Amino acid sequence: MLSFFIIGVIWVNHHALFALAADADRRLMFYNLLLLMWVSTIPFTTATLASYLRTGGSDARLAVLLYGASTEGMAISFTLILRHLSRAGLLLRPVSAAEGRRAVRRFGIGSVLYPLVTAVGLLSPQLMLLLYAGMTGFYILEQTPGPPV
């Protein structure tokens, strides 16, 4: 269920982010493709995590790392997309460099937190899942820059 909500939040935030775009260039499309690649790993990493959490041991730790790599890849991809939209002037309304940096920092906090949550998962996969649920709740909140003016 957690992975379903993670995918749902990705979909909603992806839509919100691209609603701010006035145009798309080749680099943006490849950053978007990178995000899609990481999203497509979710079913595999979820199934692997669910399977190995029952048995524990080194296989469970590997499953935690796979799940963490998937979420980190998505976080980095989203950050690259937002940063590129801001820096390349592809937004519907121009933003100052400071406003763009603030939005990238706020939006990209997962790039820092997902590896920390994954490290917790190496000790307690159950606590990791609770922390991922909390982060998913965080990303349910509005995380993109304001609407175009």
N, CA, C and O atoms as a GROMACS GRO file, in nm:
protein
  596
    1MET      N    1   0.082  -0.119   0.000
    1MET     CA    2   0.000   0.000   0.000
    1MET      C    3   0.087   0.126   0.000
    1MET      O    4   0.055   0.225  -0.066
    2LEU      N    5   0.197   0.122   0.074
    2LEU     CA    6   0.287   0.237   0.078
    2LEU      C    7   0.339   0.270  -0.061
    2LEU      O    8   0.342   0.386  -0.101
    3SER      N    9   0.380   0.168  -0.135
    3SER     CA   10   0.432   0.192  -0.270
    3SER      C   11   0.324   0.251  -0.361
    3SER      O   12   0.354   0.333  -0.447
    4PHE      N   13   0.199   0.210  -0.342
    4PHE     CA   14   0.090   0.268  -0.420
    4PHE      C   15   0.082   0.419  -0.395
    4PHE      O   16   0.070   0.497  -0.488
    5PHE      N   17   0.089   0.458  -0.267
    5PHE     CA   18   0.083   0.600  -0.236
    5PHE      C   19   0.207   0.675  -0.283
    5PHE      O   20   0.198   0.792  -0.323
    6ILE      N   21   0.322   0.611  -0.280
    6ILE     CA   22   0.443   0.674  -0.332
    6ILE      C   23   0.425   0.702  -0.481
    6ILE      O   24   0.456   0.812  -0.528
    7ILE      N   25   0.376   0.603  -0.556
    7ILE     CA   26   0.351   0.623  -0.699
    7ILE      C   27   0.247   0.733  -0.719
    7ILE      O   28   0.262   0.817  -0.808
    8GLY      N   29   0.142   0.734  -0.639
    8GLY     CA   30   0.039   0.836  -0.650
    8GLY      C   31   0.092   0.975  -0.626
    8GLY      O   32   0.057   1.068  -0.699
    9VAL      N   33   0.176   0.990  -0.525
    9VAL     CA   34   0.235   1.122  -0.495
    9VAL      C   35   0.328   1.164  -0.608
    9VAL      O   36   0.333   1.282  -0.645
   10ILE      N   37   0.401   1.069  -0.663
   10ILE     CA   38   0.488   1.100  -0.777
   10ILE      C   39   0.403   1.152  -0.893
   10ILE      O   40   0.438   1.253  -0.955
   11TRP      N   41   0.294   1.086  -0.921
   11TRP     CA   42   0.207   1.124  -1.032
   11TRP      C   43   0.151   1.265  -1.010
   11TRP      O   44   0.154   1.349  -1.100
   12VAL      N   45   0.100   1.291  -0.889
   12VAL     CA   46   0.041   1.422  -0.859
   12VAL      C   47   0.147   1.532  -0.868
   12VAL      O   48   0.123   1.636  -0.930
   13ASN      N   49   0.263   1.510  -0.806
   13ASN     CA   50   0.367   1.613  -0.808
   13ASN      C   51   0.426   1.630  -0.948
   13ASN      O   52   0.465   1.741  -0.985
   14HIS      N   53   0.434   1.523  -1.024
   14HIS     CA   54   0.481   1.533  -1.162
   14HIS      C   55   0.386   1.622  -1.243
   14HIS      O   56   0.429   1.709  -1.318
   15HIS      N   57   0.258   1.598  -1.226
   15HIS     CA   58   0.157   1.679  -1.296
   15HIS      C   59   0.169   1.826  -1.254
   15HIS      O   60   0.167   1.916  -1.339
   16ALA      N   61   0.181   1.851  -1.124
   16ALA     CA   62   0.192   1.988  -1.075
   16ALA      C   63   0.317   2.056  -1.128
   16ALA      O   64   0.315   2.174  -1.164
   17LEU      N   65   0.426   1.982  -1.133
   17LEU     CA   66   0.552   2.039  -1.181
   17LEU      C   67   0.544   2.075  -1.329
   17LEU      O   68   0.585   2.184  -1.369
   18PHE      N   69   0.491   1.984  -1.410
   18PHE     CA   70   0.485   2.011  -1.554
   18PHE      C   71   0.375   2.111  -1.589
   18PHE      O   72   0.378   2.168  -1.698
   19ALA      N   73   0.280   2.134  -1.500
   19ALA     CA   74   0.181   2.240  -1.522
   19ALA      C   75   0.247   2.377  -1.516
   19ALA      O   76   0.192   2.475  -1.567
   20LEU      N   77   0.364   2.385  -1.453
   20LEU     CA   78   0.438   2.511  -1.444
   20LEU      C   79   0.526   2.537  -1.566
   20LEU      O   80   0.579   2.647  -1.583
   21ALA      N   81   0.542   2.435  -1.651
   21ALA     CA   82   0.634   2.445  -1.763
   21ALA      C   83   0.568   2.515  -1.882
   21ALA      O   84   0.457   2.480  -1.922
   22ALA      N   85   0.638   2.611  -1.938
   22ALA     CA   86   0.592   2.679  -2.059
   22ALA      C   87   0.637   2.601  -2.182
   22ALA      O   88   0.575   2.610  -2.288
   23ASP      N   89   0.745   2.525  -2.168
   23ASP     CA   90   0.802   2.454  -2.280
   23ASP      C   91   0.885   2.337  -2.225
   23ASP      O   92   0.911   2.330  -2.105
   24ALA      N   93   0.924   2.247  -2.314
   24ALA     CA   94   1.009   2.136  -2.275
   24ALA      C   95   1.120   2.123  -2.378
   24ALA      O   96   1.094   2.123  -2.499
   25ASP      N   97   1.243   2.112  -2.332
   25ASP     CA   98   1.354   2.090  -2.424
   25ASP      C   99   1.402   1.946  -2.411
   25ASP      O  100   1.351   1.868  -2.331
   26ARG      N  101   1.501   1.913  -2.489
   26ARG     CA  102   1.552   1.775  -2.494
   26ARG      C  103   1.605   1.730  -2.358
   26ARG      O  104   1.578   1.617  -2.316
   27ARG      N  105   1.679   1.814  -2.289
   27ARG     CA  106   1.735   1.777  -2.159
   27ARG      C  107   1.623   1.747  -2.059
   27ARG      O  108   1.630   1.650  -1.984
   28LEU      N  109   1.520   1.831  -2.059
   28LEU     CA  110   1.406   1.808  -1.969
   28LEU      C  111   1.340   1.673  -1.998
   28LEU      O  112   1.303   1.600  -1.906
   29MET      N  113   1.328   1.641  -2.124
   29MET     CA  114   1.265   1.513  -2.161
   29MET      C  115   1.350   1.395  -2.111
   29MET      O  116   1.295   1.293  -2.068
   30PHE      N  117   1.482   1.408  -2.117
   30PHE     CA  118   1.566   1.300  -2.067
   30PHE      C  119   1.564   1.291  -1.914
   30PHE      O  120   1.569   1.181  -1.859
   31TYR      N  121   1.555   1.405  -1.846
   31TYR     CA  122   1.538   1.400  -1.700
   31TYR      C  123   1.405   1.333  -1.666
   31TYR      O  124   1.396   1.256  -1.569
   32ASN      N  125   1.302   1.361  -1.744
   32ASN     CA  126   1.172   1.299  -1.723
   32ASN      C  127   1.180   1.149  -1.749
   32ASN      O  128   1.120   1.070  -1.676
   33LEU      N  129   1.254   1.109  -1.852
   33LEU     CA  130   1.273   0.967  -1.881
   33LEU      C  131   1.347   0.898  -1.766
   33LEU      O  132   1.316   0.784  -1.731
   34LEU      N  133   1.445   0.967  -1.709
   34LEU     CA  134   1.516   0.912  -1.593
   34LEU      C  135   1.420   0.888  -1.477
   34LEU      O  136   1.427   0.785  -1.410
   35LEU      N  137   1.330   0.984  -1.454
   35LEU     CA  138   1.229   0.965  -1.349
   35LEU      C  139   1.142   0.843  -1.379
   35LEU      O  140   1.116   0.762  -1.290
   36LEU      N  141   1.098   0.830  -1.502
   36LEU     CA  142   1.016   0.715  -1.540
   36LEU      C  143   1.090   0.583  -1.518
   36LEU      O  144   1.030   0.485  -1.474
   37MET      N  145   1.220   0.581  -1.547
   37MET     CA  146   1.298   0.459  -1.523
   37MET      C  147   1.292   0.420  -1.376
   37MET      O  148   1.269   0.303  -1.343
   38TRP      N  149   1.312   0.518  -1.287
   38TRP     CA  150   1.311   0.486  -1.144
   38TRP      C  151   1.171   0.446  -1.097
   38TRP      O  152   1.157   0.356  -1.015
   39VAL      N  153   1.068   0.512  -1.148
   39VAL     CA  154   0.931   0.475  -1.112
   39VAL      C  155   0.903   0.331  -1.153
   39VAL      O  156   0.834   0.257  -1.082
   40SER      N  157   0.955   0.291  -1.268
   40SER     CA  158   0.928   0.155  -1.316
   40SER      C  159   0.996   0.048  -1.230
   40SER      O  160   0.963  -0.070  -1.243
   41THR      N  161   1.089   0.087  -1.144
   41THR     CA  162   1.152  -0.012  -1.056
   41THR      C  163   1.069  -0.041  -0.930
   41THR      O  164   1.096  -0.138  -0.860
   42ILE      N  165   0.970   0.042  -0.904
   42ILE     CA  166   0.894   0.028  -0.779
   42ILE      C  167   0.828  -0.110  -0.763
   42ILE      O  168   0.840  -0.169  -0.656
   43PRO      N  169   0.761  -0.164  -0.864
   43PRO     CA  170   0.700  -0.297  -0.844
   43PRO      C  171   0.803  -0.404  -0.805
   43PRO      O  172   0.777  -0.485  -0.717
   44PHE      N  173   0.918  -0.404  -0.871
   44PHE     CA  174   1.021  -0.503  -0.839
   44PHE      C  175   1.077  -0.482  -0.699
   44PHE      O  176   1.087  -0.578  -0.622
   45THR      N  177   1.113  -0.358  -0.665
   45THR     CA  178   1.173  -0.335  -0.534
   45THR      C  179   1.072  -0.358  -0.422
   45THR      O  180   1.109  -0.402  -0.313
   46THR      N  181   0.945  -0.329  -0.448
   46THR     CA  182   0.841  -0.354  -0.348
   46THR      C  183   0.823  -0.503  -0.325
   46THR      O  184   0.818  -0.549  -0.211
   47ALA      N  185   0.815  -0.579  -0.434
   47ALA     CA  186   0.798  -0.725  -0.422
   47ALA      C  187   0.920  -0.787  -0.353
   47ALA      O  188   0.905  -0.877  -0.269
   48THR      N  189   1.038  -0.740  -0.388
   48THR     CA  190   1.161  -0.793  -0.327
   48THR      C  191   1.163  -0.762  -0.178
   48THR      O  192   1.194  -0.849  -0.096
   49LEU      N  193   1.130  -0.639  -0.142
   49LEU     CA  194   1.128  -0.599  -0.002
   49LEU      C  195   1.024  -0.681   0.075
   49LEU      O  196   1.054  -0.731   0.184
   50ALA      N  197   0.905  -0.695   0.021
   50ALA     CA  198   0.800  -0.771   0.089
   50ALA      C  199   0.840  -0.917   0.108
   50ALA      O  200   0.813  -0.976   0.213
   51SER      N  201   0.904  -0.973   0.010
   51SER     CA  202   0.945  -1.114   0.018
   51SER      C  203   1.054  -1.136   0.122
   51SER      O  204   1.044  -1.228   0.204
   52TYR      N  205   1.157  -1.053   0.120
   52TYR     CA  206   1.271  -1.076   0.208
   52TYR      C  207   1.253  -1.022   0.349
   52TYR      O  208   1.329  -1.059   0.438
   53LEU      N  209   1.157  -0.934   0.371
   53LEU     CA  210   1.132  -0.887   0.508
   53LEU      C  211   1.085  -1.002   0.596
   53LEU      O  212   1.108  -1.002   0.717
   54ARG      N  213   1.019  -1.098   0.535
   54ARG     CA  214   0.970  -1.214   0.613
   54ARG      C  215   1.085  -1.302   0.661
   54ARG      O  216   1.077  -1.360   0.770
   55THR      N  217   1.191  -1.312   0.582
   55THR     CA  218   1.301  -1.402   0.616
   55THR      C  219   1.415  -1.334   0.691
   55THR      O  220   1.485  -1.398   0.768
   56GLY      N  221   1.434  -1.204   0.669
   56GLY     CA  222   1.541  -1.130   0.736
   56GLY      C  223   1.677  -1.163   0.678
   56GLY      O  224   1.688  -1.218   0.569
   57GLY      N  225   1.781  -1.129   0.752
   57GLY     CA  226   1.918  -1.158   0.711
   57GLY      C  227   1.971  -1.063   0.605
   57GLY      O  228   1.917  -0.955   0.583
   58SER      N  229   2.080  -1.107   0.540
   58SER     CA  230   2.147  -1.021   0.443
   58SER      C  231   2.060  -0.995   0.320
   58SER      O  232   2.072  -0.890   0.257
   59ASP      N  233   1.972  -1.090   0.285
   59ASP     CA  234   1.882  -1.068   0.172
   59ASP      C  235   1.784  -0.954   0.201
   59ASP      O  236   1.750  -0.876   0.112
   60ALA      N  237   1.739  -0.944   0.325
   60ALA     CA  238   1.649  -0.835   0.362
   60ALA      C  239   1.722  -0.701   0.354
   60ALA      O  240   1.664  -0.602   0.310
   61ARG      N  241   1.849  -0.699   0.395
   61ARG     CA  242   1.927  -0.575   0.386
   61ARG      C  243   1.946  -0.534   0.239
   61ARG      O  244   1.939  -0.415   0.206
   62LEU      N  245   1.970  -0.632   0.152
   62LEU     CA  246   1.982  -0.601   0.010
   62LEU      C  247   1.850  -0.547  -0.045
   62LEU      O  248   1.850  -0.454  -0.126
   63ALA      N  249   1.738  -0.605  -0.003
   63ALA     CA  250   1.606  -0.557  -0.047
   63ALA      C  251   1.582  -0.414   0.000
   63ALA      O  252   1.527  -0.333  -0.074
   64VAL      N  253   1.623  -0.383   0.123
   64VAL     CA  254   1.612  -0.246   0.175
   64VAL      C  255   1.694  -0.150   0.088
   64VAL      O  256   1.648  -0.041   0.054
   65LEU      N  257   1.815  -0.191   0.053
   65LEU     CA  258   1.902  -0.106  -0.030
   65LEU      C  259   1.843  -0.085  -0.169
   65LEU      O  260   1.851   0.025  -0.224
   66LEU      N  261   1.784  -0.190  -0.227
   66LEU     CA  262   1.720  -0.176  -0.358
   66LEU      C  263   1.603  -0.077  -0.353
   66LEU      O  264   1.589   0.009  -0.440
   67TYR      N  265   1.521  -0.089  -0.250
   67TYR     CA  266   1.408   0.002  -0.234
   67TYR      C  267   1.458   0.145  -0.215
   67TYR      O  268   1.404   0.240  -0.272
   68GLY      N  269   1.561   0.158  -0.134
   68GLY     CA  270   1.620   0.290  -0.111
   68GLY      C  271   1.680   0.349  -0.237
   68GLY      O  272   1.667   0.470  -0.260
   69ALA      N  273   1.745   0.268  -0.319
   69ALA     CA  274   1.802   0.318  -0.444
   69ALA      C  275   1.691   0.367  -0.536
   69ALA      O  276   1.707   0.468  -0.605
   70SER      N  277   1.580   0.297  -0.537
   70SER     CA  278   1.466   0.337  -0.620
   70SER      C  279   1.411   0.473  -0.577
   70SER      O  280   1.390   0.560  -0.661
   71THR      N  281   1.389   0.490  -0.449
   71THR     CA  282   1.335   0.617  -0.400
   71THR      C  283   1.436   0.731  -0.417
   71THR      O  284   1.397   0.843  -0.449
   72GLU      N  285   1.563   0.703  -0.396
   72GLU     CA  286   1.666   0.805  -0.415
   72GLU      C  287   1.674   0.847  -0.562
   72GLU      O  288   1.687   0.965  -0.592
   73GLY      N  289   1.666   0.750  -0.651
   73GLY     CA  290   1.669   0.782  -0.794
   73GLY      C  291   1.554   0.872  -0.834
   73GLY      O  292   1.571   0.964  -0.914
   74MET      N  293   1.435   0.846  -0.778
   74MET     CA  294   1.319   0.931  -0.807
   74MET      C  295   1.340   1.072  -0.751
   74MET      O  296   1.309   1.170  -0.818
   75ALA      N  297   1.392   1.081  -0.630
   75ALA     CA  298   1.414   1.212  -0.568
   75ALA      C  299   1.515   1.295  -0.649
   75ALA      O  300   1.494   1.414  -0.672
   76ILE      N  301   1.623   1.232  -0.690
   76ILE     CA  302   1.723   1.303  -0.769
   76ILE      C  303   1.664   1.347  -0.903
   76ILE      O  304   1.688   1.458  -0.949
   77SER      N  305   1.586   1.259  -0.965
   77SER     CA  306   1.524   1.292  -1.095
   77SER      C  307   1.432   1.412  -1.082
   77SER      O  308   1.437   1.503  -1.164
   78PHE      N  309   1.347   1.412  -0.980
   78PHE     CA  310   1.257   1.526  -0.959
   78PHE      C  311   1.336   1.655  -0.937
   78PHE      O  312   1.300   1.759  -0.991
   79THR      N  313   1.441   1.647  -0.861
   79THR     CA  314   1.523   1.765  -0.834
   79THR      C  315   1.587   1.816  -0.963
   79THR      O  316   1.592   1.937  -0.986
   80LEU      N  317   1.637   1.725  -1.046
   80LEU     CA  318   1.695   1.765  -1.173
   80LEU      C  319   1.591   1.833  -1.263
   80LEU      O  320   1.621   1.934  -1.328
   81ILE      N  321   1.470   1.778  -1.265
   81ILE     CA  322   1.364   1.837  -1.347
   81ILE      C  323   1.333   1.979  -1.301
   81ILE      O  324   1.330   2.071  -1.382
   82LEU      N  325   1.310   1.996  -1.172
   82LEU     CA  326   1.276   2.129  -1.121
   82LEU      C  327   1.390   2.227  -1.141
   82LEU      O  328   1.368   2.341  -1.181
   83ARG      N  329   1.511   2.184  -1.112
   83ARG     CA  330   1.626   2.272  -1.130
   83ARG      C  331   1.640   2.314  -1.275
   83ARG      O  332   1.668   2.430  -1.304
   84HIS      N  333   1.622   2.220  -1.367
   84HIS     CA  334   1.634   2.254  -1.509
   84HIS      C  335   1.523   2.348  -1.553
   84HIS      O  336   1.548   2.444  -1.626
   85LEU      N  337   1.400   2.321  -1.510
   85LEU     CA  338   1.290   2.411  -1.545
   85LEU      C  339   1.322   2.554  -1.501
   85LEU      O  340   1.299   2.649  -1.576
   86SER      N  341   1.374   2.567  -1.381
   86SER     CA  342   1.403   2.698  -1.325
   86SER      C  343   1.520   2.765  -1.396
   86SER      O  344   1.510   2.882  -1.434
   87ARG      N  345   1.629   2.694  -1.414
   87ARG     CA  346   1.750   2.754  -1.471
   87ARG      C  347   1.742   2.778  -1.622
   87ARG      O  348   1.801   2.873  -1.673
   88ALA      N  349   1.668   2.692  -1.692
   88ALA     CA  350   1.662   2.704  -1.839
   88ALA      C  351   1.554   2.800  -1.885
   88ALA      O  352   1.535   2.820  -2.005
   89GLY      N  353   1.483   2.862  -1.790
   89GLY     CA  354   1.379   2.956  -1.828
   89GLY      C  355   1.258   2.891  -1.893
   89GLY      O  356   1.194   2.951  -1.978
   90LEU      N  357   1.228   2.770  -1.852
   90LEU     CA  358   1.116   2.696  -1.911
   90LEU      C  359   0.987   2.710  -1.832
   90LEU      O  360   0.886   2.649  -1.868
   91LEU      N  361   0.989   2.788  -1.725
   91LEU     CA  362   0.868   2.807  -1.644
   91LEU      C  363   0.775   2.908  -1.710
   91LEU      O  364   0.818   2.995  -1.786
   92LEU      N  365   0.646   2.896  -1.680
   92LEU     CA  366   0.548   2.989  -1.734
   92LEU      C  367   0.574   3.132  -1.689
   92LEU      O  368   0.545   3.227  -1.762
   93ARG      N  369   0.630   3.147  -1.570
   93ARG     CA  370   0.668   3.280  -1.523
   93ARG      C  371   0.812   3.271  -1.474
   93ARG      O  372   0.850   3.173  -1.410
   94PRO      N  373   0.890   3.373  -1.502
   94PRO     CA  374   1.029   3.371  -1.456
   94PRO      C  375   1.036   3.374  -1.303
   94PRO      O  376   0.952   3.436  -1.237
   95VAL      N  377   1.135   3.307  -1.249
   95VAL     CA  378   1.159   3.311  -1.105
   95VAL      C  379   1.301   3.361  -1.083
   95VAL      O  380   1.390   3.340  -1.166
   96SER      N  381   1.320   3.427  -0.970
   96SER     CA  382   1.455   3.473  -0.937
   96SER      C  383   1.542   3.353  -0.906
   96SER      O  384   1.492   3.244  -0.875
   97ALA      N  385   1.672   3.373  -0.914
   97ALA     CA  386   1.765   3.264  -0.882
   97ALA      C  387   1.744   3.217  -0.739
   97ALA      O  388   1.749   3.097  -0.712
   98ALA      N  389   1.720   3.310  -0.647
   98ALA     CA  390   1.699   3.274  -0.507
   98ALA      C  391   1.570   3.193  -0.490
   98ALA      O  392   1.569   3.094  -0.418
   99GLU      N  393   1.463   3.234  -0.558
   99GLU     CA  394   1.336   3.161  -0.550
   99GLU      C  395   1.352   3.021  -0.609
   99GLU      O  396   1.298   2.924  -0.556
  100GLY      N  397   1.425   3.010  -0.719
  100GLY     CA  398   1.450   2.880  -0.780
  100GLY      C  399   1.529   2.789  -0.688
  100GLY      O  400   1.497   2.671  -0.675
  101ARG      N  401   1.632   2.843  -0.623
  101ARG     CA  402   1.712   2.762  -0.529
  101ARG      C  403   1.628   2.715  -0.411
  101ARG      O  404   1.639   2.600  -0.369
  102ARG      N  405   1.543   2.804  -0.358
  102ARG     CA  406   1.456   2.766  -0.246
  102ARG      C  407   1.363   2.653  -0.286
  102ARG      O  408   1.346   2.557  -0.210
  103ALA      N  409   1.304   2.662  -0.402
  103ALA     CA  410   1.211   2.559  -0.449
  103ALA      C  411   1.284   2.427  -0.469
  103ALA      O  412   1.233   2.321  -0.432
  104VAL      N  413   1.403   2.431  -0.528
  104VAL     CA  414   1.481   2.308  -0.550
  104VAL      C  415   1.518   2.246  -0.416
  104VAL      O  416   1.510   2.125  -0.400
  105ARG      N  417   1.560   2.329  -0.319
  105ARG     CA  418   1.595   2.275  -0.186
  105ARG      C  419   1.474   2.211  -0.120
  105ARG      O  420   1.482   2.100  -0.068
  106ARG      N  421   1.361   2.281  -0.123
  106ARG     CA  422   1.240   2.229  -0.059
  106ARG      C  423   1.193   2.102  -0.128
  106ARG      O  424   1.157   2.003  -0.063
  107PHE      N  425   1.194   2.105  -0.260
  107PHE     CA  426   1.146   1.990  -0.337
  107PHE      C  427   1.244   1.874  -0.328
  107PHE      O  428   1.204   1.758  -0.330
  108GLY      N  429   1.374   1.905  -0.319
  108GLY     CA  430   1.475   1.801  -0.322
  108GLY      C  431   1.518   1.747  -0.188
  108GLY      O  432   1.619   1.677  -0.180
  109ILE      N  433   1.445   1.777  -0.083
  109ILE     CA  434   1.484   1.729   0.050
  109ILE      C  435   1.489   1.577   0.056
  109ILE      O  436   1.564   1.519   0.135
  110GLY      N  437   1.410   1.512  -0.028
  110GLY     CA  438   1.412   1.366  -0.033
  110GLY      C  439   1.547   1.311  -0.074
  110GLY      O  440   1.584   1.201  -0.033
  111SER      N  441   1.621   1.385  -0.156
  111SER     CA  442   1.753   1.340  -0.199
  111SER      C  443   1.847   1.320  -0.080
  111SER      O  444   1.941   1.241  -0.087
  112VAL      N  445   1.822   1.394   0.028
  112VAL     CA  446   1.901   1.380   0.149
  112VAL      C  447   1.837   1.281   0.245
  112VAL      O  448   1.906   1.200   0.307
  113LEU      N  449   1.705   1.288   0.257
  113LEU     CA  450   1.636   1.205   0.356
  113LEU      C  451   1.623   1.058   0.316
  113LEU      O  452   1.632   0.970   0.402
  114TYR      N  453   1.600   1.030   0.189
  114TYR     CA  454   1.582   0.890   0.148
  114TYR      C  455   1.703   0.802   0.183
  114TYR      O  456   1.683   0.691   0.232
  115PRO      N  457   1.827   0.846   0.160
  115PRO     CA  458   1.940   0.762   0.202
  115PRO      C  459   1.945   0.742   0.355
  115PRO      O  460   1.982   0.635   0.402
  116LEU      N  461   1.908   0.846   0.431
  116LEU     CA  462   1.906   0.831   0.577
  116LEU      C  463   1.801   0.731   0.621
  116LEU      O  464   1.826   0.648   0.709
  117VAL      N  465   1.683   0.738   0.561
  117VAL     CA  466   1.576   0.644   0.593
  117VAL      C  467   1.617   0.503   0.553
  117VAL      O  468   1.588   0.407   0.624
  118THR      N  469   1.686   0.490   0.440
  118THR     CA  470   1.734   0.359   0.396
  118THR      C  471   1.835   0.303   0.495
  118THR      O  472   1.834   0.184   0.525
  119ALA      N  473   1.923   0.389   0.547
  119ALA     CA  474   2.020   0.345   0.648
  119ALA      C  475   1.949   0.295   0.773
  119ALA      O  476   1.991   0.195   0.832
  120VAL      N  477   1.842   0.362   0.813
  120VAL     CA  478   1.761   0.316   0.927
  120VAL      C  479   1.705   0.177   0.895
  120VAL      O  480   1.699   0.090   0.981
  121GLY      N  481   1.664   0.158   0.768
  121GLY     CA  482   1.607   0.030   0.725
  121GLY      C  483   1.703  -0.086   0.737
  121GLY      O  484   1.660  -0.201   0.752
  122LEU      N  485   1.833  -0.059   0.731
  122LEU     CA  486   1.930  -0.166   0.749
  122LEU      C  487   1.925  -0.221   0.891
  122LEU      O  488   1.960  -0.336   0.915
  123LEU      N  489   1.882  -0.138   0.985
  123LEU     CA  490   1.869  -0.180   1.124
  123LEU      C  491   1.726  -0.225   1.156
  123LEU      O  492   1.706  -0.322   1.229
  124SER      N  493   1.629  -0.154   1.100
  124SER     CA  494   1.489  -0.184   1.127
  124SER      C  495   1.404  -0.154   1.004
  124SER      O  496   1.360  -0.041   0.984
  125PRO      N  497   1.380  -0.256   0.920
  125PRO     CA  498   1.298  -0.233   0.800
  125PRO      C  499   1.158  -0.182   0.833
  125PRO      O  500   1.101  -0.105   0.756
  126GLN      N  501   1.103  -0.223   0.945
  126GLN     CA  502   0.968  -0.178   0.981
  126GLN      C  503   0.968  -0.028   1.011
  126GLN      O  504   0.878   0.044   0.969
  127LEU      N  505   1.070   0.020   1.083
  127LEU     CA  506   1.081   0.163   1.111
  127LEU      C  507   1.103   0.239   0.980
  127LEU      O  508   1.050   0.349   0.962
  128MET      N  509   1.182   0.182   0.889
  128MET     CA  510   1.204   0.245   0.760
  128MET      C  511   1.071   0.267   0.688
  128MET      O  512   1.048   0.374   0.633
  129LEU      N  513   0.984   0.167   0.690
  129LEU     CA  514   0.855   0.179   0.621
  129LEU      C  515   0.770   0.290   0.684
  129LEU      O  516   0.701   0.363   0.613
  130LEU      N  517   0.776   0.301   0.816
  130LEU     CA  518   0.704   0.410   0.882
  130LEU      C  519   0.760   0.548   0.842
  130LEU      O  520   0.684   0.642   0.820
  131LEU      N  521   0.892   0.556   0.833
  131LEU     CA  522   0.954   0.683   0.792
  131LEU      C  523   0.921   0.716   0.647
  131LEU      O  524   0.898   0.832   0.613
  132TYR      N  525   0.920   0.615   0.562
  132TYR     CA  526   0.879   0.638   0.422
  132TYR      C  527   0.734   0.686   0.417
  132TYR      O  528   0.700   0.774   0.337
  133ALA      N  529   0.650   0.630   0.500
  133ALA     CA  530   0.510   0.676   0.505
  133ALA      C  531   0.504   0.822   0.546
  133ALA      O  532   0.426   0.899   0.490
  134GLY      N  533   0.586   0.862   0.642
  134GLY     CA  534   0.591   1.002   0.684
  134GLY      C  535   0.640   1.093   0.572
  134GLY      O  536   0.586   1.203   0.552
  135MET      N  537   0.741   1.048   0.500
  135MET     CA  538   0.791   1.129   0.389
  135MET      C  539   0.688   1.139   0.277
  135MET      O  540   0.677   1.243   0.212
  136THR      N  541   0.614   1.032   0.256
  136THR     CA  542   0.508   1.036   0.154
  136THR      C  543   0.404   1.139   0.195
  136THR      O  544   0.354   1.213   0.110
  137GLY      N  545   0.372   1.144   0.323
  137GLY     CA  546   0.280   1.246   0.374
  137GLY      C  547   0.335   1.386   0.350
  137GLY      O  548   0.259   1.477   0.314
  138PHE      N  549   0.465   1.405   0.370
  138PHE     CA  550   0.528   1.534   0.345
  138PHE      C  551   0.510   1.574   0.199
  138PHE      O  552   0.477   1.690   0.170
  139TYR      N  553   0.531   1.480   0.107
  139TYR     CA  554   0.521   1.512  -0.035
  139TYR      C  555   0.377   1.522  -0.084
  139TYR      O  556   0.352   1.565  -0.196
  140ILE      N  557   0.282   1.483  -0.001
  140ILE     CA  558   0.142   1.506  -0.036
  140ILE      C  559   0.113   1.656  -0.029
  140ILE      O  560   0.029   1.707  -0.103
  141LEU      N  561   0.184   1.725   0.060
  141LEU     CA  562   0.167   1.870   0.071
  141LEU      C  563   0.222   1.936  -0.054
  141LEU      O  564   0.304   1.878  -0.125
  142GLU      N  565   0.178   2.055  -0.080
  142GLU     CA  566   0.224   2.130  -0.199
  142GLU      C  567   0.374   2.153  -0.189
  142GLU      O  568   0.420   2.215  -0.094
  143GLN      N  569   0.450   2.105  -0.286
  143GLN     CA  570   0.596   2.118  -0.283
  143GLN      C  571   0.651   2.189  -0.404
  143GLN      O  572   0.772   2.208  -0.414
  144THR      N  573   0.567   2.228  -0.497
  144THR     CA  574   0.616   2.296  -0.617
  144THR      C  575   0.604   2.447  -0.597
  144THR      O  576   0.528   2.492  -0.511
  145PRO      N  577   0.677   2.524  -0.675
  145PRO     CA  578   0.661   2.670  -0.666
  145PRO      C  579   0.517   2.710  -0.693
  145PRO      O  580   0.441   2.633  -0.752
  146GLY      N  581   0.479   2.827  -0.651
  146GLY     CA  582   0.342   2.873  -0.666
  146GLY      C  583   0.295   2.877  -0.811
  146GLY      O  584   0.376   2.861  -0.903
  147PRO      N  585   0.166   2.898  -0.832
  147PRO     CA  586   0.112   2.901  -0.968
  147PRO      C  587   0.167   3.019  -1.047
  147PRO      O  588   0.206   3.121  -0.989
  148PRO      N  589   0.171   3.004  -1.178
  148PRO     CA  590   0.221   3.115  -1.260
  148PRO      C  591   0.137   3.240  -1.240
  148PRO      O  592   0.016   3.232  -1.222
  149VAL      N  593   0.202   3.355  -1.245
  149VAL     CA  594   0.132   3.481  -1.227
  149VAL      C  595   0.116   3.549  -1.362
  149VAL      O  596   0.058   3.658  -1.370
   0.00000   0.00000   0.00000
